[in-house]
C-alpha cells in the first residue's frame, strides 16, 4: 500500500522517456548561457525548454523535449515488438539454463558410476 499519493501523469511521462517516445535533447553552451540570462532577468523560458533539476536545487544546464511523433497505433506496435523480443530473450535464457542443468546432471551421474566401479574393485 502506498504511503503517499502518486502523480500518475508524472509516472506516465517518465515511462514515455524510458521507452524512447520522448527524449531529452541537451542545449548547447550558447543556449544554456542565453537561458541562464533569461532566468536572471525574471523572464520565462521558451516553450519546450526545461531546466535540469535534482533534489538539492537546479543545474545550470537546459534541455528540450523531443517527441518521436509516432501515432498511437505505431506506439502499440512498438510495445508489442518489445514484448516479443523480451519473450524471445527469456526463452533463450531458459534454454541455456536447461542445457547447463542437463550437463551437470550427466556429469554427476558419470561421477557416481565411476565411484561405484572404483569402490567395487578389490
C-alpha positions in Angstrom: 0.0 0.0 0.0 1.3 3.4 -0.9 2.1 5.8 1.9 1.7 8.9 -0.3 -0.2 9.9 -3.4 1.4 9.2 -6.7 1.2 11.6 -9.6 0.3 9.2 -12.4 0.9 11.8 -15.1 4.5 12.1 -14.0 4.8 8.3 -14.0 3.4 8.2 -17.5 5.7 10.9 -18.7 8.7 9.0 -17.2 7.6 5.8 -19.0 7.4 7.7 -22.2 11.0 8.8 -21.7 12.1 5.2 -20.7 10.5 3.8 -23.9 12.0 6.5 -26.1 8.8 8.1 -27.2 10.1 11.3 -25.6 13.8 12.3 -25.5 15.7 15.0 -23.7 17.9 16.9 -26.1 20.6 18.9 -24.3 21.0 22.5 -25.2 24.3 23.9 -26.5 26.6 26.1 -24.3 25.4 29.2 -26.0 21.7 28.3 -25.5 22.4 27.4 -21.8 24.0 30.9 -21.4 21.0 32.6 -23.0 18.5 30.7 -20.8 20.5 31.5 -17.7 20.4 35.2 -18.6 16.7 34.9 -19.2 16.1 33.4 -15.7 18.3 36.1 -14.1 16.1 38.7 -15.8 13.0 37.0 -14.5 11.9 36.1 -18.0 10.1 32.8 -18.6 11.8 30.1 -20.7 10.7 29.4 -24.2 8.0 26.8 -24.7 9.5 23.3 -24.6 12.7 24.3 -22.8 13.3 22.8 -19.3 16.0 23.1 -16.7 17.6 20.1 -15.2 16.8 19.7 -11.5 17.9 17.5 -8.7 16.8 17.1 -5.1 19.0 20.0 -3.9 18.0 22.6 -6.5 18.7 23.2 -10.1 21.5 22.8 -12.5 22.9 25.4 -15.0 22.0 23.3 -18.0 18.8 23.1 -20.0 17.2 20.6 -22.4 14.3 20.4 -24.9 11.8 17.6 -25.1 11.6 15.8 -28.5 8.6 13.8 -29.3 9.1 10.8 -31.6 5.9 11.7 -33.4 4.6 8.1 -33.5 0.9 7.6 -33.8 -0.9 5.5 -31.1 -1.0 2.5 -33.4 2.7 2.7 -34.1 3.4 3.0 -30.3 1.2 -0.1 -29.7 3.1 -2.0 -32.4 6.5 -0.9 -30.9 5.5 -2.0 -27.5 4.3 -5.4 -28.8 7.6 -5.9 -30.7 9.5 -5.1 -27.5 7.4 -7.7 -25.6 8.1 -10.3 -28.3 11.9 -9.6 -28.0 11.7 -9.9 -24.3 9.9 -13.3 -24.6 12.4 -14.5 -27.2 15.3 -13.5 -24.9 13.7 -15.1 -21.9 13.2 -18.4 -23.9 16.8 -18.3 -25.0 17.9 -17.9 -21.4 15.7 -20.7 -20.2 17.1 -23.0 -22.9 20.7 -22.2 -21.8 19.9 -22.8 -18.2 18.3 -26.1 -19.2 21.4 -27.1 -21.1 23.6 -26.3 -18.0 21.3 -28.4 -15.7 21.5 -31.3 -18.1 25.3 -31.0 -18.4 25.8 -31.0 -14.6 23.3 -33.8 -14.1 25.1 -36.0 -16.6 28.4 -35.1 -15.1 27.1 -36.1 -11.6 25.8 -39.4 -12.9 29.1 -40.3 -14.6 30.9 -39.4 -11.3 28.6 -41.7 -9.4 29.1 -44.5 -11.8 32.9 -44.1 -11.6 32.8 -44.0 -7.8 30.7 -47.2 -7.7 33.1 -49.0 -10.1 36.1 -47.9 -8.1 34.6 -49.0 -4.8 33.7 -52.4 -6.2 37.4 -53.2 -7.3 39.4 -55.2 -4.8 
